[in-house]
């Protein structure tokens, strides 16, 4: 019976791990092109979820809710890049760190004033009925949709990078910004595109996780630290590594909560982050950066 409980908690934890991986994947997109990270990424998850909820409350079908949510996330990502990141990158400073945090705080305040502070359920046509997958372990279609969403995003981004001219331009800036600019590629536009894609990924994370956690101004407050831990532990260059580390972290959190108590749920992420920074700063799946001097 105990093994059944452990298996069930591992499956549920893995579902949340996919959410961490999805948000962390957004970190990777912006870091690849600009070596900057949007520390307000969690707030983009939250605001996009609220916008999608507002569209759903209008009575529009889910097939409209999702595209509107993704578009809003992309526009918010562009806004963050233009307001909080671009000037700092031009000045070659780390001012984007504080600016993205400030934009995130502003987003929380705006959400509280527009939608209120109460948690609200998110409607979804995806069933919440548990499906038995064997051994007394069950999983809901909502949890499965999170895993499928992560896999779909990674596949689509890979197709975009490999098979579209715009994607190749973004990839070129990621590989060598100076060389790409010498070839006539606008690094500024490539960075803006990466932030738009990162915002859309954040919106998808909000849409997928909202039916599980509900929608509220603080829904992503803990999510952002865990996603950042996943990105650092995996390495800011490996998409598949982010998925593996995200799943592992979700499972470890569930097991820590079961064996040690709910108060220890956050411990695995912090321990992994400390170990990664101390022993392998480039991440488990990352590669060392070589610079000519």
C-alpha positions in Angstrom: 0.0 0.0 0.0 2.8 2.4 0.8 4.4 1.8 -2.6 1.1 2.7 -4.2 1.0 6.0 -2.3 4.6 6.7 -3.3 3.9 5.9 -6.9 0.9 8.2 -6.9 2.8 11.1 -5.4 5.6 10.6 -7.8 3.2 10.8 -10.8 1.5 13.9 -9.4 4.9 15.5 -8.6 6.1 14.8 -12.2 3.1 16.7 -13.5 4.2 19.8 -11.6 7.7 19.1 -12.6 6.7 19.6 -16.2 5.3 23.0 -15.3 8.7 24.0 -13.8 10.4 22.8 -16.9 8.1 24.8 -19.1 8.8 28.1 -17.2 12.5 27.2 -17.1 12.4 26.7 -20.9 11.3 30.3 -21.2 14.4 31.3 -19.2 16.6 29.4 -21.7 15.1 31.2 -24.7 16.0 34.7 -23.5 19.4 33.7 -22.1 20.5 32.1 -25.3 20.1 35.3 -27.3 20.9 38.1 -24.8 22.4 36.4 -21.7 19.6 38.0 -19.8 16.7 36.4 -17.8 13.3 37.8 -17.1 12.9 37.5 -13.3 9.3 38.5 -13.8 8.5 35.4 -15.8 6.3 34.1 -13.0 4.2 37.2 -13.2 3.8 36.7 -17.0 2.4 33.2 -16.1 -0.1 34.8 -13.7 -1.2 37.8 -15.9 -1.6 35.6 -19.0 -3.7 33.1 -16.9 -5.9 36.0 -15.7 -6.4 37.3 -19.3 -7.3 33.8 -20.5 -9.7 33.5 -17.6 -11.3 36.8 -18.5 -11.8 35.6 -22.1 -13.3 32.3 -20.9 -15.7 34.3 -18.6 -17.0 36.1 -21.7 -18.3 32.7 -22.9 -15.8 32.2 -25.7 -14.8 28.6 -26.5 -11.5 27.1 -25.3 -10.2 27.2 -28.8 -10.3 31.0 -28.6 -9.1 31.2 -25.0 -5.8 29.5 -25.7 -4.7 31.6 -28.7 -5.7 34.8 -27.0 -3.7 33.8 -23.9 -0.6 32.9 -26.0 -0.8 36.2 -27.9 -1.1 38.2 -24.6 1.9 36.4 -23.2 3.9 37.1 -26.4 3.0 40.8 -26.2 3.8 41.0 -22.5 7.2 39.4 -23.3 7.8 42.0 -25.9 6.9 44.7 -23.4 9.4 43.4 -20.8 12.1 43.3 -23.4 11.4 46.9 -24.6 10.9 48.5 -21.2 13.2 46.5 -18.9 15.9 44.8 -20.9 16.8 46.6 -24.2 18.3 49.8 -22.7 20.4 47.8 -20.1 21.8 45.6 -22.9 22.7 48.6 -25.0 24.5 50.1 -22.0 26.1 46.7 -21.3 25.0 46.6 -17.7 23.1 44.1 -15.5 20.3 46.6 -14.9 17.8 44.2 -16.5 17.9 42.1 -13.3 16.3 44.9 -11.2 14.1 46.2 -14.0 12.5 42.8 -14.7 11.9 42.3 -11.0 10.2 45.8 -10.8 8.0 45.0 -13.9 7.0 41.7 -12.1 6.0 43.6 -9.0 4.1 46.1 -11.0 2.3 43.2 -12.7 1.2 41.7 -9.3 -0.1 45.1 -8.2 -2.0 45.6 -11.5 -3.5 42.1 -11.2 -4.7 42.7 -7.7 -6.4 46.0 -8.7 -7.9 44.6 -11.9 -9.0 41.1 -10.9 -8.8 41.1 -7.1 -6.8 39.1 -4.6 -9.0 36.1 -4.4 -8.1 32.7 -6.0 -10.4 31.8 -8.9 -11.0 28.4 -10.6 -10.0 28.1 -14.2 -12.6 26.4 -16.5 -11.2 23.8 -18.9 -12.9 21.3 -21.2 -10.1 18.8 -20.2 -11.5 16.2 -17.9 -10.4 16.1 -14.2 -11.5 12.5 -13.8 -8.7 10.2 -12.7 -7.5 7.5 -15.1 -6.1 4.3 -13.7 -2.7 3.6 -15.3 -2.1 0.4 -13.4 -1.0 -0.6 -9.9 -3.6 1.5 -8.3 -1.9 4.7 -9.6 -4.0 7.2 -11.4 -3.4 10.4 -13.4 -5.9 13.0 -14.7 -6.1 14.2 -18.3 -5.4 17.7 -16.9 -2.0 16.5 -15.6 -1.4 14.7 -18.9 -2.1 17.9 -20.8 0.8 19.6 -19.0 3.3 16.9 -20.1 2.0 17.1 -23.7 2.2 20.9 -23.6 5.8 20.8 -22.6 6.7 18.3 -25.3 4.8 20.2 -28.0 6.5 23.5 -27.1 9.9 21.9 -27.3 9.1 20.3 -30.7 7.7 23.5 -32.2 10.6 25.6 -31.0 13.0 23.1 -32.5 11.1 23.2 -35.8 11.1 27.0 -35.7 14.9 27.1 -35.1 15.8 24.5 -37.7 13.3 25.1 -40.5 12.5 28.8 -40.6 14.7 31.7 -41.7 13.7 33.7 -38.7 14.5 30.9 -36.4 17.9 30.4 -38.0 18.6 34.1 -37.4 17.7 33.8 -33.7 19.9 30.7 -33.5 22.8 32.6 -35.1 22.5 35.3 -32.6 22.5 32.7 -29.8 25.7 31.1 -31.2 27.6 34.3 -31.8 26.0 37.7 -31.6 28.9 39.7 -33.1 29.3 37.4 -36.0 25.5 37.4 -36.7 25.5 41.2 -36.8 28.4 41.2 -39.2 26.2 39.0 -41.5 23.4 41.5 -41.4 21.2 39.9 -38.7 19.6 42.3 -36.2 20.5 41.0 -32.8 18.0 43.5 -31.3 15.1 41.9 -33.3 16.3 38.4 -32.4 16.3 39.2 -28.7 12.8 40.7 -29.0 11.6 37.5 -30.7 13.1 35.4 -28.0 11.3 37.4 -25.3 8.0 37.1 -27.2 8.5 33.3 -27.5 9.4 33.2 -23.8 6.2 35.2 -22.9 4.1 32.8 -25.0 5.6 29.8 -23.2 4.8 31.5 -19.9 1.2 32.0 -21.0 1.0 28.3 -21.9 2.3 27.4 -18.5 -0.3 29.6 -16.9 -3.1 28.1 -19.0 -2.0 24.5 -18.3 -1.4 24.9 -14.5 -4.4 27.1 -13.7 -6.9 24.2 -13.7 -4.7 22.5 -11.2 -3.8 25.3 -8.8 -6.5 28.0 -9.6 -5.7 31.6 -10.7 -4.6 34.3 -8.3 -2.0 37.1 -8.0 0.4 34.9 -6.1 -0.1 31.7 -8.2 3.4 31.9 -9.6 5.3 33.3 -6.6 6.8 29.9 -5.6 6.9 28.7 -9.2 9.5 31.2 -10.4 12.1 30.1 -7.8 11.6 26.4 -8.6 11.8 27.0 -12.4 15.0 29.1 -11.9 16.4 26.2 -9.9 15.6 23.8 -12.7 17.2 26.1 -15.3 20.4 26.5 -13.4 20.7 22.8 -12.4 20.0 21.6 -15.9 22.1 24.3 -17.6 20.8 27.2 -19.6 21.6 25.5 -22.9 19.8 22.2 -22.7 16.0 21.9 -23.4 15.8 18.2 -22.8 17.9 18.6 -19.7 15.4 21.1 -18.3 12.6 18.6 -18.8 14.5 15.8 -17.0 15.5 18.0 -14.1 12.0 19.5 -13.8 10.4 16.1 -13.6 13.0 15.0 -11.0 12.4 18.0 -8.9 8.6 17.6 -8.9 9.0 14.0 -7.8 11.5 14.8 -5.1 9.2 17.5 -3.7 6.3 15.1 -3.5 8.4 12.5 -1.8 10.0 15.0 0.6 6.5 16.2 1.5 5.4 12.6 2.2 8.4 11.4 4.2 9.4 14.7 6.0 6.3 16.7 6.0 4.8 19.5 3.9 7.1 22.1 5.5 10.1 20.4 3.8 8.6 20.4 0.3 10.7 23.3 -0.9 14.0 21.8 0.3 14.9 19.6 -2.7 14.9 22.6 -5.1 17.1 24.7 -2.8 19.5 21.8 -2.2 19.8 21.1 -5.9 20.4 24.8 -6.7 23.1 25.1 -4.0 24.9 21.9 -5.2 24.7 23.0 -8.9 26.2 26.4 -8.2 28.9 24.9 -6.0 29.9 21.9 -8.1 28.8 22.5 -11.7 27.9 26.2 -12.3 27.2 25.5 -16.0 24.6 22.9 -15.1 24.4 19.1 -15.4 23.8 19.3 -19.1 25.6 22.6 -19.7 28.9 23.1 -21.4 31.7 25.4 -20.3 32.1 28.7 -22.2 35.4 29.2 -23.8 36.5 32.8 -24.4 39.6 33.9 -26.3 41.7 36.5 -24.6 
